[in-house]
Amino acid sequence: MAYMFVVIAASILATAYGSPVAAPIYAAPAAYSAPSYAAAPSYAAPSSYSAPSYKPAAYKPAYGHESYDAPAPYNFEYSVNDPHTYDVKSQSEYADGNGYVKGSYSLVEPDGSTRTVEYTADDYNGFNAVVKKEGGYAAPAYSAPAYSAPAYKAPAYSAPAYKAPAYAAPAYSAPAYKSPSYSAPAYKAPYSAPSYSAPAYKAPAYSAPAYAAPAYPAPAY
């Protein structure tokens, strides 16, 4: 950049003073050598590829019974005794954790009796229970009331006295009837048949005409 400025300044001065200015001398550019590139790296051929063994996961539906742990053994009991509400009951139960359950419960029922239930359950016999009922109020004795049918007396009924009214049949006499006298009129036929005499008929006299055969002369041969 400074060199170009000097050349431009020398040209201006030469023009101003009228003295020739020598052409600048440029140095030949340095020889250009093509850049060297490193050889392409060599890659080893990949070894044989074996597909990975894939085992699909077992299908588990979203519904169905879930697996639970085996039941643990337990033992509990409770009781209630409330004299104000007559709520008297109790229960106890035991399980060994292997499917066997044994228990009992009791309660006082409204009639004052106590109902006790003892039960067992296992995988072989299922559920079995024994029910007992003790105490309670005695049922009152009930006797059907005596019922006597009321005495019924039919009312006395006397038929009314009925007297037929006196009725006199009217006297009826047939009227006297006289047939009228009728004289047949004298009748004379207005038409007398005319007398008719058949005309006399005489058959005409008929005489047959006289016929004479014509005379033919015999031909001469």
Summary of the structure (lengths in Angstrom):
residues: 221
radius of gyration: 83.8
end to end distance: 194.9
largest distance: 208.6
contacts: 189
relative contact order: 0.05
helix: 7%
strand: 21%
